[in-house]
Amino acid sequence: MDIAKALQLLAGPLEVVHLGIENVAAAAAATGAPVHTVDFVPPAGGDPARVAALQALTAGTFGRTVDAANRRAFERMLASRPHLVGIGVARDVIPGMADGLFLHAGPPITWERMCGPLRGAVMGGMLYEGMAATSDEAARLAAAGAVRFDPCHHHRAVGPMAGLVTPSMPVWILEDSDGPGKGNRTFCTLNEGLGKVLRYGAFSDEVLRRLRFMADELAPTLADAVALHGPVDLRLLMAQALQMGDEGHNRNRAGTSLLLRELAPAVVRATADRERAAAALDFIHSNDHFFLNLSMPMAKCMLLAAEGEPLSTLVTVMARNGTDFGIQVAGLPGRWFTGPAQEVKGLYFPGFGAADANPDIGDSAITETAGIGGFAMAAAPAIVQFVGGSAADALATTRAMGRITSGPNPGWAIPALGFAGTPTGIDVRKAEELNLLPTINTGIAHRDPGVGQVGAGLVSPPWECFHEALAALAREAQGSRLKAQDPPPTREGGE
């Protein structure tokens, strides 16, 4: 623009659109000019160290190298084809599982730091395994080290809420049938339903009776049915469920119905006892969340395929144990970056409120990590009746998550967004640059052992996880640069 045009612009009545320092806007407003202030936070919150780390991972030739690594990780994830292939007993099928070992949700934790719901689940697990006769005895034994604890994720398993897996529990077995992850297996327990259940820390006689029915009758019945039916393509079921109003985390009615329709004929044909077959089908029919415990290991299976891509900044795990929230990234597999578990903002069941709630808990955020759950809320506007907000909020959330992800998953289309794919592949760099955290929709557990679920809502990870991951990835990038600059060793002499 030349000087004459600039002067002409300044001569007329001005309206100012302002981003940044408030004093600048105050000076314009003092002249009587209308000022429209836009919320603005500089990348990485303006923190010099994080801005430098972000610059190291995004700028120039090396930034393009990281982009390429992320594309490869993203494509590997989309190439994954998880199938349900069976049901087995945890000690027999989960790698590294053994008697005396309990798996839990989230990053590693000791009994001393466990929250109420996780302690309650451990106590219920000890009662279920016959290791204790009362909850008090179970608590004493757990405090004395009678059981060992390890995250589900360390064993290619996932678990909702407390996520407890004990050695004799039945678990779903999923296997990747295609792509770079072909042959990978993941695992999850069967879903108990809502209310007072073990995964929310409840351990009453009713809870234990249900768990024994699931182990003694439900699991064998379904195992026979899956064996007769053959592998079930879970990505295909999820694609259909998303177009029927599910989002894959807190609304699973369509997925459960599709699974029931898929397996019901095989259940009938494989089960000689008609009442046993009916009991299995009734249990699934009465539990709209039954499919959650398949969408979770499906997501884990897909993300396993992306793990280990050098320099990739894509998130492959988000998990909470009720005390800590942890993430992992594809370029640094197996390494946890943690922060405090956050308060869930949502709706409470009658008689309960925020004072009753435990902080965020569970491995179920693996669904958001794979591009469903909170990232697919636009597919499930009815979910807002469960977690709060409006249908417009659901659409806005999915659009916002598209800003921090690698791209859409074309296999999982959302009708309300013109059949665009779900936003997939959380990029630590984008989250930091835009100061935008992932949105997770989740249940709320009572903070005391033995009570159960008290509500549902929305939550995000703590920034500490992403800040730590960003710094570690920048250090890894620096190490990679230094290696690339080292001259190759020279060989002296002959062979």
Buried (B, 14 or more C-beta within 10 A) or exposed (E): EEEEEEEEEEEEEEEBEBEEEEEEBEEBBEEEEEBEEEEEEEBBEEBEEBBEBBBBBBEEEBBEBBBEBBBBBBBBBBBBBBBBBBBBBBBEBBEEBEEEBBBBBBBBBEBEEBBBBBBBBBBBBBBBBEBBEEBEBBBEBBEEEBBEBBBBBEBBBBBBBBBBBBBBBBBBBBBBBEBBBEEBBBBBBBBBBBEBBBBBBBBBEEBBEBBEBBBEBBBBBBBBBBEBBEBBBBBBBBBEBBBBBBBBBBBBBBBBBBBBEBBBEBBBEBBEEEEBBBBBBEBBBEBBBBBBBBBBBBBBBBBBBBBBBBBBBBBBBBBBBBBBBBBBBBBBBEBBBBBBBBBBBBBBBEEBEBEBBBBBBBBBBBBBBBBBBBBBBBBBBEBBEBBBBEBEBBBBBBEBBBEBBBBBBEBBBBEBBEEBBBBBBBBBBBBBBBBBBBBBBBBBBBBBBBBBBBBBBBBBBBBBBBBBBBBBBBEBBEEBEEEEEEEEEEEEEEE
